[in-house]
Amino acid sequence: MRRLLRYAFLATLVAAPAAAQDSTVVVLVRHAEKAPVEGNDPPLSEAGEARATALAQALNGMHFDAVIATERQRTQLTARPLAQRDGLTPEIVGLGSAHVDSVAAAVRRHAGHTVLVVGHSNTVPRIVHALGGPQMRDLCEPEFSHLYVMVLKDGAAPRLEERTYGAADPPGAGNCPPSP
């Protein structure tokens, strides 16, 4: 039953044309799996490329009006299949100290539209909270399959639904030690 409700929720979002929306729909994901290379800006691994494709497929039928990513190539590469499908160039929001607030402000500039946000293990939960959702734990290193859908409507509490997409995370992926 819960699974049917999840699909009914997204089906409702897919059915509403973006121009007629009275809500802002925000889909948030962590970047896909990164390649095991040196440096702080690795590309996606083969599994990450497959997950990026799976993201676009999971959101097939939804039209996006904006894509927000960071300057790290792994976020942009995760967003690429969906951005190309919808003819969008990602808006890049830097990872400085104001990153979360800057992303929330960028989402609000797209009020009434559908927005994809691709972030990081420690930014996605904070962005959800900045947009009025609950406080959430950071994602663990092997967690890549989470997809959060937020519906923001003036005068109403934000609705948040968590789903998964692409290949399943390994067993126990969400059991990481708390951040310091």
N, C-alpha and C positions, 0 to 999 in steps of 0.2 A: 504494500500500500504506500509506504513512504517513497519508494522508488517512483511509483506512478505520480505522486504529488510533485516530486522533483521535476519530472519531465513535463507535467502540466504547467508548472511555474515557468519553465523556459519556453514552452510552446506558446504561452500567453505573450511573452516578450517578443518572440519571433513574429507573431501575428500582428503586432502593433507597428505600423510604419513609423520610422523615426520622426518624420515631419509632424505626425499627429500625436506624438507622445506628450503627455503632460508630466512625465517623470524623466529623470536622468537614469539611464541604465549603465552601470559600471561593472565591467568584468575585470577582475584582478587575478593575475597569476605571477608566480615566481618564474624567472628565466628557466629555460630547459637545461638539461645536463651539459656541463662544460667539459671541454677536452682537457686531459691531464697534461697541460703544458705549463712551463714556468711563466711567471708574471701575474699581474692582477687583472689582465683583460683577455682571458682565453676565449677562443671561439667555442662553438658548440661541438660536442662529440657527435658521433654517428647517432647514438641514442637521442641526443638533444635535437638533432635535425629531424629525426622521426617524430619527436614530441611536438616540435614546432608545427609540423604538417598536421599532426593529430589535433592540435589546438584549432587550426583553421577548419578542419573537418568537424570537430565537436561543435563549433559555432556556425556551421553551415546553415543558411537560412536567416541568420541575423545579419543586418547591414550595420556596419560601424561607421561613425562619422568622424572619429578621431582615435589615434593611437598615441599613447604616451609611454616613453621608454627612458632609460638613462643613457649616459654617454658610453657605457660598457657595451661592447659588441654582442655579448651574450643576450642582453635584453632586446637589442634591435634585431638580432637574428631569430629570436623566438617570435617576435612580432611580424617578421617579414612575410611569411606566407599569407597571413590574414590581411596585412596592409596592402600587399600587392593585389590580392583578390578584390579589395574594395577601393583600389586606386588612391591609397593614402600614403603620405610621408609622415613617419613618426615625429611627434614633438619630443625634443630631447630636454629632459630636466636633469640638471647636474646633481651629483651626490653630495653636495655640501651639507652644512649643518641645518639648513632650511629645506632640505629635500622633501620631507613629508608634507610640510605646509605648502610648498611650491606645487607639488603634484595635486594636492587637494584643491588649490586655487585653479590649476589648469582644468581639472575636472569640472569645477563650478562654472568656468567660462563656456563649457559645452552643455549648459543646462538644457534639458529637453531632448538630448541626443543620446546616442549609445557610444560608449568610450571603452577601449581596451587599455588597461594599465599593466605593463610588464615591469616588475620590480625584482627585489632580492629577498632572500630568506628573512632578513630583519626589517625590511621596509614595507612589504605587503601588509603584514598585520598592523603596523602603525598607520598606514594609509587608510585601511578599513576603519580604524578608530578615529582618525582625523575627519573622516566623512560621516561620523555619527554612529558607527557600528561599535560592537563590543571590543573590549581589550582582548587581545589574543596573544598567545605565545609565539615567539619566533619559530620559523620552520627549521627543522633539523637538516643537516647537510644532505642526507639522501632523499629528502622529500621534494618531489617535483610535480606530483600529479594533482595537487590541489588547485581548484578553480573556484573563485568566489564571485558571486553575482550580487550586486547591491542595487536596489531600486531606491532612488532618492526623489522624494516628492515634497514640495513645500507644504508645511503644516502637518506632516505625518512623520512618524518614526521611520527611519530607514529600514528596509527589509534586506536581510542578508541570507543568502543560501550558499552552502558549501557543497561542491561537487568534486568529482575527479574526472580526469581525462587522460587519454593515452595509456601507456604501459603503467601497470600498478607499481607503487613504491615497494621496495623490499620489505619483508616482514620486520616489524620492530623499528621501522624508519622514523616514527614519531617519538621514540624514546631516547631523546638526547638530554645531556645534562643541561641544567638551566644556564642561561648566559650570566656572566659575572656582572 
